[in-house]
Amino acid sequence: MLTIKDSVHDHIEVGGVAEALLDTPEMQRLRHIKQLGTVQLVYPSANHTRFEHSLGVYHLANRVLSHLGIEGVLAERIRAAALLHDVGHGPYSHNIEALTHRHTGKYHDDVAELLASGRVGDVLREHDLDPAAVADLVAGEGQYGQLVSGELDVDRMDYLVRDAHHTGVPYGTIDTGRLVRELTFVDGQLVLDEGNVQTAESLLLARALMNPTVYQHHVARLSKAMLRRASERLLEEPDISADQLRRMDDHDLLASLRMTGRTTELARRLDERDLYKRGVWAEREDVPDDVLDLPHEEIREIERDVANDVGVEPDSVIIDVPAEPSMKESSSRVMVNGDVRRLDRQSPLVNALRTAQRQQWRLGVYAPGDVADDVGEAAVDALGLDIEGALVNYVRTGHRTTLDQFE
């Protein structure tokens, strides 16, 4: 049994299959993948890793198993899944996942092949655990997969608290002890027991507040878009594949970007925090619906057209179109007067948070600072945006000084 000191949960005891998995190459690689990717460029202390987070998820899973009285092989399988749930992450966590998914069809929780091979597969089999069954839990399949990947999962509980702790923001604080104690299964569904509507709301509220402050902060989004563009250029080189890119860590990727001619300049900008600026920062109501549905290649074509209009290199224009706002936590289930009810049908807070989330949504267009205004104006025309609502040309609108304080 190992005892590990953790910055969030204090002391974490690790035994059984989890202890054997800790020193596998697949787990140790997570020490070199930042939990929040480029958010470090906004919050300098956000240097925590997927390895720390995985330990926290394992710890909370252990507490849930004890509370629910789950033991034996099933418990060990869930412990392994909790610890291994992030081994499929590529470099910089979610920052380039959409890119690698376009090439491989796999997200970070598609780990069946990874768990079946190498040292991880050996350890699981040595402990009489089927790698395929553990991979199913990581993907959130079945009744007990809800504990690892679902609306009330231990993954969410840990990352909210951990991300708030390491960024220093006061918004992600939730009562993990109460959440763990109040979890139960009803007809195969993971729910919060009677009297916990507010407990479920606290999880939802923490996520809603962390989203604009940390996860979707405009500098984090801008730097992520630059990293994604550089990685896209890297994949156009003949000697690297998307599968190889997925298995890199942060250091591998940044080193590759520095050493590749087409990506050297973007790597320098990320190294030195010499980031592009916003030419457009448009609200949801200012963006035509069909823009949200544009395939990646069509967005790239618009970027090339805008770059041609302004007279800059194509890689100098990045159009960043986030997905429609969603709130997965709102479908979590709570017991109310003996009935299982979805939170969004029980809590009036959900609609208010959905409205706030929609109002926080922004489409961004980024370019080097000396051409950002011209690129923004050209992009407004190319995308058919409502120019009265789109934040274009900060100098003209009188917000350059105020906004630059946060860049």
Secondary structure, 3 states (H helix, E strand, C coil): CEEEEECCCEEEEECHHHHHHHCCHHHHHHHHCECCHHHHHCCCCCCCEHHHHHHHHHHHHHHHHHHHCCCHHHHHHHHHHHHHCCCCCCCCHHHHHHHHHHHHCCCCCCCHHHHHCHHHHHHHHHCCCCHHHHHHHHCCCHHHHHHHCCCCCHHHHHHHHHHHHHHCCCCCCCCHHHHHHHEEEECCEEEECCCCHHHHHHHHHHHHHHHHHHHCCHHHHHHHHHHHHHHHHHHCCCCCCHHHHHCCCHHHHHHHHHHCHHHHHHHHHHHHCCCCEEEEEEEHHHCCHHHHCCCHHHHHHHHHHHHHHHCCCHHHCEEECCCCCCCHHHHCEEEECCEEEEHHHCCCHHHHHHHHHHHHCEEEEEECCCCHHHHHHHHHHHHCCCCCCCCCCHHHHCCHHHHHCCC
